[in-house]
Amino acid sequence: MPYLNLRGGMNGENMNNRLVVMGVFLVSGILSACSESELKRMSDTDLRMKLNECDYKVQTSSVRDAQTCHNYRRECARRLEEEGRFVCK
């Protein structure tokens, strides 16, 4: 059973749980960065097709799908703002 040390410390079990949580966030951040570079390399046509697929989904099936669609929309906005290209509807 976890307990709080009188000196304000935590036992080993709680510390391990915190390390696992921090590791998950670190890995998520790294994967997000990789995804952004993949989106930048995606052709305008492919990006438009993927965004259209998102628009026609009745309901996103998962949080991951919703985040992916959000990333497509963000990449469309980035291309418009930074490159002056309107590639998405």
Backbone bond lengths (Angstrom), bond angles and torsions (degrees), N, CA, C in turn:
res aa  C-N    CA-C-N  psi(-1)  N-CA   C-N-CA  omega(-1)  CA-C   N-CA-C  phi
1 M - - - 1.445 - - 1.533 108.08 -
2 P 1.354 117.82 130.64 1.458 119.89 179.92 1.526 111.20 -66.03
3 Y 1.303 115.49 147.38 1.460 119.74 178.53 1.521 108.49 -142.58
4 L 1.287 116.42 155.79 1.453 122.49 177.01 1.511 108.29 -96.53
5 N 1.284 116.68 124.33 1.458 122.53 178.97 1.526 108.91 -67.38
6 L 1.311 117.41 143.26 1.462 121.05 -179.71 1.524 112.24 -61.12
7 R 1.310 116.84 -22.94 1.463 120.14 178.19 1.527 112.01 -85.38
8 G 1.322 116.89 6.63 1.463 120.45 177.46 1.515 113.54 91.17
9 G 1.326 117.69 0.79 1.452 120.47 179.93 1.513 112.06 -84.90
10 M 1.318 115.39 177.73 1.453 120.35 179.06 1.518 108.21 -120.72
11 N 1.310 115.49 154.51 1.462 117.90 177.19 1.527 109.37 -75.35
12 G 1.314 116.72 172.90 1.456 122.26 -175.73 1.512 114.50 -61.44
13 E 1.333 117.39 -36.46 1.467 120.87 -177.76 1.532 110.77 -63.10
14 N 1.325 117.51 -46.19 1.461 120.78 179.16 1.522 111.56 -64.53
15 M 1.324 116.70 -37.50 1.460 120.25 179.99 1.526 109.87 -66.30
16 N 1.325 117.49 -40.68 1.460 120.78 177.48 1.524 111.18 -62.59
17 N 1.329 117.15 -40.97 1.460 120.54 177.98 1.523 111.01 -61.50
18 R 1.310 117.10 -41.21 1.464 120.43 178.90 1.518 111.07 -65.19
19 L 1.321 116.96 -39.75 1.457 120.42 178.98 1.520 111.13 -64.10
20 V 1.320 117.08 -39.77 1.461 120.97 178.22 1.523 110.34 -63.17
21 V 1.320 117.08 -45.72 1.464 121.29 179.79 1.525 110.53 -62.12
22 M 1.325 117.52 -44.61 1.465 120.20 178.53 1.522 110.79 -63.69
23 G 1.315 117.41 -37.29 1.465 120.99 177.41 1.514 112.09 -63.63
24 V 1.325 116.55 -40.40 1.465 120.41 178.68 1.527 110.33 -62.68
25 F 1.332 116.72 -44.00 1.468 119.89 178.62 1.528 111.36 -64.59
26 L 1.306 117.72 -38.37 1.453 121.17 179.12 1.524 110.95 -63.77
27 V 1.318 116.36 -47.58 1.466 120.71 179.39 1.530 110.50 -62.99
28 S 1.338 117.20 -40.25 1.468 120.65 178.19 1.524 110.88 -61.08
29 G 1.314 116.19 -41.86 1.463 120.13 178.93 1.514 112.40 -63.87
30 I 1.317 116.23 -41.17 1.467 120.43 178.92 1.521 110.17 -64.73
31 L 1.330 116.96 -43.89 1.459 120.22 179.85 1.521 111.42 -65.30
32 S 1.312 117.94 -36.28 1.457 121.41 177.97 1.520 110.52 -63.36
33 A 1.305 116.80 -41.76 1.456 120.34 179.54 1.520 110.73 -63.41
34 C 1.317 117.21 -39.84 1.461 120.80 177.67 1.520 110.52 -64.17
35 S 1.310 117.53 -40.64 1.454 121.70 -178.80 1.521 111.23 -62.67
36 E 1.338 117.24 -38.62 1.453 120.28 -179.60 1.523 110.97 -62.70
37 S 1.322 118.22 -41.27 1.460 119.68 179.74 1.524 110.74 -67.77
38 E 1.331 117.14 -34.17 1.461 119.88 176.51 1.520 110.57 -65.09
39 L 1.321 116.97 -38.76 1.466 120.30 178.54 1.519 111.01 -65.47
40 K 1.315 117.19 -37.69 1.462 120.04 179.89 1.522 111.46 -66.44
41 R 1.329 117.03 -30.96 1.459 120.68 179.18 1.526 112.57 -82.70
42 M 1.324 117.81 -13.77 1.461 121.49 -177.58 1.531 109.90 -67.54
43 S 1.316 116.12 138.55 1.462 119.40 179.22 1.525 109.82 -68.65
44 D 1.336 115.53 158.67 1.460 120.28 178.64 1.525 111.19 -58.90
45 T 1.317 116.40 -40.82 1.468 121.04 -179.09 1.520 111.19 -63.93
46 D 1.330 116.85 -45.42 1.465 120.07 179.62 1.524 111.40 -64.60
47 L 1.332 116.52 -41.33 1.457 120.49 178.56 1.524 110.57 -61.94
48 R 1.316 116.37 -43.80 1.469 121.38 178.82 1.533 110.47 -61.56
49 M 1.341 116.71 -42.68 1.473 120.40 179.06 1.526 111.38 -63.45
50 K 1.319 116.73 -45.40 1.473 120.25 -179.64 1.523 110.93 -62.85
51 L 1.320 117.00 -40.81 1.461 120.35 179.51 1.527 110.78 -66.94
52 N 1.321 117.08 -37.67 1.465 120.17 176.38 1.523 111.13 -62.93
53 E 1.334 116.98 -39.37 1.466 120.26 176.06 1.528 110.34 -59.75
54 C 1.320 116.23 -41.31 1.475 120.30 178.48 1.525 110.65 -62.95
55 D 1.331 116.39 -43.00 1.458 120.51 -176.62 1.521 112.44 -65.76
56 Y 1.330 117.60 -30.11 1.458 120.28 -177.42 1.518 114.39 -92.99
57 K 1.312 117.10 -1.90 1.465 119.18 174.31 1.517 108.19 -71.35
58 V 1.304 117.16 130.48 1.455 120.64 179.90 1.517 109.41 -65.88
59 Q 1.308 115.93 -45.53 1.451 120.96 179.09 1.518 107.30 -148.19
60 T 1.316 116.23 133.80 1.460 117.98 178.40 1.521 108.92 -65.04
61 S 1.296 115.57 137.98 1.457 119.95 -174.18 1.528 113.07 -81.67
62 S 1.318 117.19 -16.44 1.466 118.41 -178.64 1.524 110.00 -157.84
63 V 1.300 114.45 169.55 1.460 120.77 175.85 1.524 109.38 -64.20
64 R 1.315 115.84 -36.65 1.463 120.73 179.70 1.525 110.74 -61.54
65 D 1.353 117.12 -44.08 1.466 120.70 177.84 1.525 110.99 -61.76
66 A 1.319 116.29 -43.39 1.464 120.22 179.65 1.527 110.62 -61.79
67 Q 1.331 117.20 -41.84 1.470 120.87 179.48 1.522 110.50 -66.75
68 T 1.321 117.12 -39.57 1.461 120.97 178.79 1.522 110.22 -61.71
69 C 1.321 117.26 -45.74 1.464 121.06 179.10 1.524 110.46 -63.60
70 H 1.318 117.11 -39.45 1.466 121.14 176.99 1.529 110.11 -61.33
71 N 1.318 116.97 -40.84 1.463 120.73 179.19 1.526 111.20 -65.14
72 Y 1.335 118.79 -37.70 1.465 121.70 175.99 1.526 110.33 -62.17
73 R 1.322 116.74 -45.64 1.475 120.06 179.89 1.533 111.03 -63.19
74 R 1.326 115.67 -39.92 1.462 120.03 179.20 1.527 110.86 -64.81
75 E 1.326 117.52 -39.24 1.460 120.94 178.47 1.527 110.54 -66.56
76 C 1.323 117.81 -38.11 1.469 120.58 175.63 1.524 110.29 -60.15
77 A 1.323 116.26 -45.30 1.465 120.95 179.65 1.526 110.82 -64.51
78 R 1.322 117.09 -38.84 1.462 120.80 179.22 1.524 110.66 -63.23
79 R 1.330 116.43 -44.06 1.468 119.39 -179.58 1.525 111.24 -64.36
80 L 1.305 116.95 -36.82 1.459 120.10 177.81 1.528 110.61 -67.16
81 E 1.316 116.50 -46.93 1.466 121.10 -176.21 1.528 112.79 -70.63
82 E 1.325 116.85 -48.20 1.469 120.06 -173.49 1.510 113.73 -85.87
83 E 1.338 116.76 -32.46 1.461 119.43 -173.59 1.529 112.50 -113.19
84 G 1.334 116.55 -6.29 1.462 119.96 179.63 1.510 114.26 68.49
85 R 1.338 116.11 20.85 1.470 120.28 -179.88 1.510 109.81 -107.92
86 F 1.313 116.26 124.06 1.466 121.46 176.90 1.520 106.73 -95.37
87 V 1.334 116.41 97.55 1.460 120.50 -173.88 1.516 113.13 -103.76
88 C 1.315 116.64 -13.00 1.471 120.61 -177.91 1.518 108.50 -119.03
89 K 1.319 114.25 155.69 1.470 117.74 -178.73 1.491 112.97 -70.66
